[in-house]
Amino acid sequence: MAKCKKAAELKSTSDLKLSKRQWSYLFKKYKDFPGIVYAGRKFAHNPMRELPASQVPLTLYELEKQLSLNGYIRSDINDCTFAIGALYKKVYGLECPELFPYSFDCLDNESYETFENPGDESARIRISDAIRKTCINHYFTQLEYETLIGICPLWPNVHGETYREIAGTFHCTLESVRAAECRAIQKLRQYATLPAIMPPNEDQKCELAEIITKLKKICEDPKIKERDILVGKLMSMKNRPLDYPDNLKRYFNPQAFDTRDIDCLNLDIMIENRLRAAGIQTISDLALTPDYCLENINHLNEDDTRLIRSILKNLH
């Protein structure tokens, strides 16, 4: 672990060669010295660069430079460390709290100074292989695949591509690229493509082995096999009777098999457009999308999510 200066050691503006105007901006935005150091560290290890470069204050770039020169930023932590956490947070939301070492948002100054950098090269390779296999299996379109690896900084050779550059390559609009990224993230979640990056403990291994043993016994039951065959036939049917959801209610959630377009829900046009931009086209897509993912869609809030769930619940 490479040592770095503690945030508490920064006590005077003279320690960093920044102008009075820059210090004024930093104190106004981040309040105190520890807050300023944390902001500079986060910016240094934030490869996602959520804002376009033209919208990032030059003060942050200068702060990062000065903190690095004065030894407040660790050189042994690479971009991939927190890029993995950013990718998993995008895909799984808050359902994976065990990933906190990979997320800078969960590290304060003290934790950052004592944090043991994980061996993320092997994790990067496993994630890359998983996404490549997903593309090979035709789950991703070429635009979705290129958008995902172009914007996510796990691949150094393509790191730095922007929505505009990808749109220029594929001769499409910026909104098309953003929509492709949303669809790719949704498919990663839907097909459970991404591998686990934290090794399970002994209790989890025992629980997993027990579950697998029980599943093997269940799968050997001929009735279960017959049910899977019937569900497969149901999914492959193109012309289903209008009353089939009512007939299936006692067996499983019929909305998971409902391929009708979401326009039949009579949602507000703005909500419907935002759902479509996120790759949600059918009632099945909507029923299988968790609430926290709906709330992460641009401009959708908790009230919109409750309204959508209420409409789905009353749908016949």
N, C-alpha and C positions, 0 to 999 in steps of 0.2 A: 504494500500500500504506500503510495507516494504521499509524503507529508505536505501540508500547505498551511499557511498562516491562518490563525483563527479570526473569525469575524470580529470578535471582541477587541482584537489588537488594533483595529482601525478606529482611531479616536480623534483625528484631526484631518481637516480638508487638505492640509499641506502634504499628507502622505501620498495622495494621488494627484497627478498633474492635470487637473480639470479646471476649466474657467469658472468664474463666479456665476455666470449665467447657467452653466451646466449643473453646478452644485445646487443652485436655486431650484432648477427643474426637478432634480433628484429628491431633494428634501420635501418639496411640495407633493411629489407623487408617492415616495416610499417612506417618508416620516423621519427615519433615523438611520444611523450608520449600519446596524445589522440588517435593516430592511434593504438598504442600498446594496450591500454586499450580496445578499440573497438574490436580489433582482439581477445583478450582474452575473452571478453563477448560473442562475436559471437560463438566462439569455445565452450564455456560453455553451450550455448543454441542451439547448432547445433546437435540434436540427430540423424540426418540422417547420420552423419559421412561419407560424400561422398567418402572419400578416405579410403582404407583399413588401419587398425591400424598400419600395418608395414610400411606404407608410410607417416604417420603423424609424423612430427618432435617432438622429446621428449620435445623440448623447449616449445611447445604449451601446453602440459600437465602440465609442471611445471609453466608456466605463469598462466594458469587457477587456479591451486592450490594456488599460491601466491595472486592472485587477490581476490579469495574467502576468504582466511584467513584474508586479510586486509580490507574486507568489500566493495569491489568495484563491487561485483556481487550480484544481488538481489536473495534472497532465496525463495521469494513468487512466482516466475515465474517458472513453471515446463516445462518439455520437450514438453508436449502436446500443449502448447500455440503456439509454432512456428512450430510444426510438422503438425498441421492443415493447416497452411499457406503454408508449403512446399508441402503438398499433393494437395491442390487446385491449386497451381502454376504449379505443374506437369501436372495436368489434363486440366486446362483451360488457361495456359500460362499467358499472360498479359491482358486477357479480363476482369479480375475482380480486378480493382485497388482499389475497396472499401475494399479489404481484407488486406490492408497494415498493420493494427495493428497486424496481425497474421504472418507477414513476417519480420524477423530480418533485411533483406536487406534495409527496408524502415525506420529503426529506427537509428538515429544518437545517440551519447552519451547522449545528453541532453534529447532527446525523451525517451530513455531507462530509464533514471533516474526518469522521471515523468509518465511513461506509466502505465495505470491502467490495471492490469491483468484481462482478461475476465473470466467469469465462463465457462471454456471450458470442464468441465466434462460432462455437458449435451450435448454439441456439439459432444464430442467424442462418446457418447452413440448413438446419432442419426446417425452419420456417420457409426459407426459399424453396426447398424441395417440395414442401407441402403445397405451396401456392402454385408452383410449376405443374405439379401433378393435377391440381384442380383445373388448371387451364387445359391440360392435355385431355382431361375427361370431358371437355366441352362445357363445363359449368360457366366459364368466363368467355366473353367475347374478347377479341383482340384489343379493342379499345379499353375494356374494363381491366384487362391484365396490364396493359402498358400504363394506364392511369395509376393503378395501384403501386407498381414497382417504380414508376417515375416520380411520384410524389412522396412515397414513404422512403426514408433515408437508410433502409437496411442494405441497399445495394449501392455501394460507393461509386460504381462506374456510371450510374444514371442519376445519382443524387444531384439535386439542383434544378431539375426540370420543373417548370411551373405549368399551371393550367393552360396558360396562353401558348406555351411552346408545344404542349401535347395537342392542343386544338389546331395549331398550325400544321403539325405532322399529319393529322387525320382529316384536315380540312373540314372541321366542324366548329360549333360555337362553344364558348366557355361553359354555358349551362349544360351542354351535352356532356362535357368532360366531368363536371361536378356530379351530374346524374349517374354517369358511369362509375364514378368512385363510390357513390352511395349504394349502387347495385352490387358492386364487388364486395363491399363490406357486409351487405346483407347476405350474400351467398356464402361468404366465409363463416358467418354465424349459422346459417341454415344447414350447411353440409358439415359443420363441426370439423373444418379442415385443419385449423391451427393446432399444432402439438402442444402438450404441456411443457412449460419451460422451468417449472419448479419441481424437483423430485418429490414424490410422495413419501410421507413418513410411514413407520411400520404399521400404525393403526389403519391408515388409509389403504396400504397394500393388502392387509388382511380383509378389510371390508370389500375391496375390489375383487379379491379372489373369491370371496363368499358370494358376491352378486353374480359373478361370471358362472360359478358352479350352478347356481339356481337357474340362471337363464338357459344354460345348456339343457337342464332337465325339462324346462318349460318348452323349449324349442323342439324337443323330441316328441312332444305330444302331437299326435296326428291332427287333433282338432285345431291346434294353434297353426299348424302348417296350412290346413284348409282355410282358416280365416285369412291368413296372409295372401293366399291365392285369390280369394274373393275380393279382398281390398284392392289387389293389383288389377283385377278385372274392372272393378268400379272406377279406378283412376284412369283406366285406358278408354272408358266409354266416352264418346264425343257427344252423343245425344241422350241426355238423361231427362226423365220426366220431371215436371216442375215440383211435384209433391215428394220427390225422393228424400229431401232433407228431413221432412216430418217422419218418414218411415225409419230413418236411421238414428233418431234422437236417443233411443234407448240403448244404443250400442257404443257410440262414440260421438265426439263433437263433429257434426256434419259440416260446420263452417270451414274446417280444415281441408275439406274436399270440394268446397264451393268455388268454381272457376268463373263465376259471374264477375263482370267488371264492377269496380267500386262506384261507378256512376249511378247504379241502382240504389245506392244508400241515400241519395239526395243530400249529400254533404254540401256545405258552403263551398263555392267554387275555388276560393283561395286555399282552403284546407285540402280539397281534392287535388289541386295542382301541386301542392307541396308533397303530398303523399306520392304522386306519380313521379315527381323529381327524385324521390328517394327510392324508386324502383318498386313501389307497392302499386300493383295494377289490378289485382283481383281480391275478392273477399277472403280467399284462402291466404294470400300474402298478408292481409291485414290481421286475420285471426292468429297467425303464427308469429307475429311481430310483438315482442314484449313491450310493456308500457314504457320502460325507461328508454327504449329505442325510439318510440314515437315522440317522446318529449325531447329527444336530441335532434329531431328533424327541424330544420331551419324555421323559426317563427311559430312553431307549435308549442303550446304550454300545457300545464296539467289540466286545465279546464277543457281544452280541446280533446285531450286524451280521454277524459271521462265522458265527454259527449259521444266520441266515436265508439267507446265500449258500450255505452247505453244503447246506441242505435243497433250495434251488432247483437246485443242481448235480446232486443225486441224484434229482430229480423226473423221472418217466417219463411 
